[in-house]
Amino acid sequence: MPTQPKLTRFNQNVLSKYQIYNSIFMTLPFDAVTKTGALLPLFHETCQKGFANKDNPTAIVDSFFNKYQARRSSESQINLLFRFIQYIERQVVLFDAIEDAAFPIVNNMDGIGTLRSLKETVSADNKLETLQKYLEEFKVRIVLTAHPTQFYPGSVLGIITDLTEAIRENDLLRINDLLAQLGKTPFFKHEKPSPFDEAVSLIWYLENVFYKSFGTIYDYIQQNIFDGKQIDNDIINIGFWPGGDRDGNPFVTPEITLKVAGRLRLSIIKNYYRNVRQLKRKLTFQGVEDRMGNLERELYNIITNEGSDLTLEYFVSELKAVKQIIIDKHQSLYVDELNSLINKTHLFGFHFANLDIRQDSRKHEQFFSDMVNALIESGSAIFPKNYHDLPENEQIKILSKVEGSVDLALIKDEETLMALETIKAIKTIQETNGEQAANRYIISNNQSTLHVMQLFAMLKLVGFHEDLTVDIGPLFETITDLENAPKVMEELYSNPEYAAHLKSRGNKQTIMLGFSDGTKDGGYLMANWAIYQAKENLTRVSREHGIKVIFFDGRGGPPARGGGKTHNFYASLGPTIEDEEVQLTIQGQTISSNFGTLESAQYNLEQLISSGIGNSLSDVDLSMQPENREVMTDLAKRSYDAYVNFKAHPKFISYLEHMSTLKYYAKTNIGSRPSKRGKSEGLIFEDLRAIPFVGSWSQLKQNVPGFFGVGTALKHYEDIGEFDKAQHLFKTSNFFKTLIENSMMSLSKSFFDLTRYMSDDAEYGEFWNVIYKEYETSKRLILKLTGYKELMQEEPSGKASIAVRESIVLPLLTIQQYALKKIQELEKAEVRDEEQIKIFEKMVTRSLFGNINASRNSA
């Protein structure tokens, strides 16, 4: 029987099931408001017709109540709107669960981009040895971050997991019970989570998804590509930021860092314990049963704090010894299962994930100055008394050769003391969990060589002295910093002491590049092109110095923050960019949507592995042609100018502040981190975090950061009659093609009818029209560029999924805009009704949840 098209599989296994189960859901009684389920479809229809008639959200809500619920009081109307919000939130969960359940059916688990497909391709081309050689060096690291874009509390995530399983088994009775449970489970968090809470939430994915999916992938590679031989390279590993990321989060303390590292160790030990128990029931043979029993006891002692001397080395050596006995004396019975556990110890050690530490360079400067001042005042000779007056190059010389130790009792500033205690915590974690457990420190907003060397000196003075077992990773974010990055790295590579440090670390240098702040700073095309060029220049500089550069991409969920079809991006890079390792951040609902189930995690990991490897095995030259480079540079520049002018519009900040949901992000209690960096009362663009910035445009259904400037740049080529140059770029550059396809996703999720009423606003009408005009231009010219008749034409199932999700939240968006409009009216009234303002503010905040979750990659 031939495989049906992907869209058909989606319609049959997702859309049809959603319609069936949603009809069951709509009949469930909800907290004494029995009519809610019957009224929501009527409200949905009113919204659709209203926006088709270009009505505003207030008129739509009023017409619904006039037509269907005329006798309701104002208070009763508001209560019904809140009930709608509850229903819609849960409809989104239902759709998530159905889509997760259908993932292996809708997506071809053995298709293009999977390991099976990769192996078959290289075998046919007689390149299996080349693939083996590459896999001995190649790595993929996905780094889970604590950035707050996930609105589901743990209880709801548990329901999604159970519901997914019940749907997969078509268990109607269980589905009915779970839908009822879902209806009664609160989504709203009354208190902000602590950084430790965030870590625990993400460790759930490590224990329940990554432990198994990473193991499955590694086992497949070993058995089918390396013919069962041992591989020294781990190929895939996990990075972890909750509990280590201090950038703008004052709640991450050294104690939290140690506590999270301890939890990671305990979690991997528990997983090993479960595996050993299962194996012990099977390995009941002479010579191995007692050894497995001993390992089980030792692991149990660690879990229960009974005390154990078990080391990773001993654990692995015992497992290998048992394996050899089974091979020699017991006909290799259950050897594959035992080998799978050995492979997991290779992947996860006793640390489970690599805990990164991150802090802002401006904070480091503050801490470093405090430390230097304290040392000088104490009479220490580590730094000369005139250190602060020296030119930068002299300071760098001193930092390069710094020796000695800092007595932390000298430090009086609490924040500085915490920063230095964190360095000690890194050392402690390495001693207890192994070096890999915490051996990287990221400097965000890195602007200079001095920023790197300040941290270099602090690490040596406080915790590591002669043996610095920590990699320093500068993070370059703004367009200016990206342009300056090669110069900074050239200076570092030319520094004898820093070069010696790199030699001790295998001549590898991690450099992190931030898509989110790059887009916020320079717009979509320029951010991506600036990062591409920075990678080329950093690759060249690193290769000249014999350094293997590892690029770590700070990517968010949506295209505006480097997300979208990420594997396509990596598959589009040419030989001028180092690609031996793929490292990227995964956050918020992107974790649950792309890696939330065993099937989706395995599929997306395999896509990343294949996209990174594909470049090196392909005979196709992905280098950008000189004429294409010229056009790309020009498009990025024109896009940048358009975006900078847009940012400079006098209404830019106030529009976000008064017409969007920006200020409500802080009230959602989804993350431990404050929603902006500075402590200023007013809204300052530089202090804005990328997540609420991008998320607010998403809530407005305008998605500005994902397309603004693209239309203006393309229009120039249309105006001068050279549009064929842009079309040639699209057809011949995979990099540009990926950018455009991801921008189409942003445009597909835009819905300007929702805010069309703003075009008549006395204060913001002109600004709204600027955005809408760019949207229309971008959409028209992207369709012309691609030759498509509609957006995302090449990905019908993805387009269909977006369409269903956008349809589900249409009433929610309408309610949100209705509430925002009411707040604006109440705030302009002569007498402010604070009680009413609070009610509508709560309505806006509550509506954020479903909108974000439905988009799955909106922030």
Secondary structure, DSSP 4 states (H G I P E B T S, - for coil): -PPPPHHHHHIIIIIHHHHHHHHHHHTS--TT-TTHHHHHHHHHHHHHHHHHTT--HHHHHHHHHHHH-TT--HHHHHHHHHHHHHHHHHHHHHHHHHHHHHHHHHS-TTSTTSHHHHHHHHHHTT-HHHHHHHHTT-EEEEEE---S-----HHHHHHHHHHHHHHHTT-HHHHHHHHHHHHHS----SSPPPHHHHHHHHHHHIIIIIHHHHHHHHHHIIIIISTT---SS--EEEEE-TTTB-TT-TT--HHHHHHHHHHHHHHHHHHHHHHHHHHHHH--STTTHHHHHHHHHHHHHHHTTS-----HHHHHHHHHHHHHHHHHHSTTTTHHHHHHHHHHHHHHTTTSSEE-EEEEHHHHHHHHHHHHHHHHHTT-SSS-TTGGGS-HHHHHHHHHT------GGG---HHHHHHHHHHHHHHHHHHHH-GGGS-EEEEET--SHHHHHHHHHHHIIIIITT----EEEEEE-SHHHHHHHHHHHHHHHT-HHHHHHHHHTTSEEEEEEEHHHHHHHH-HHHHHHHHHHHHHHHHHHHHHTT-EEEEEEE--SSGGGT-SSHHHHHHT--TTS--SEEEEEE-THHHHHHHSSHHHHHHHHHHHHHHHHHHHH--S--PPPHHHHHHHHHHHHHHHHHHHHHHTSTTHHHHHHHHSSGGGGGGS---SS-SBSS--SS--GGGB-HHHHHHHHHHTT--GGGTTTHHHHHHHHHHTT-HHHHHHHHHH-HHHHHHHHHHHHHHHT--GGGGGGGGG-TTTHHHHHHHHHHHHHHHHHHHHHHT-SSTTTT-HHHHHHHHHHHHHHHHHHHHHHHHHHHHHHHHHSSS--HHHHHHHHHHHHHHHHHHHHHHSS--
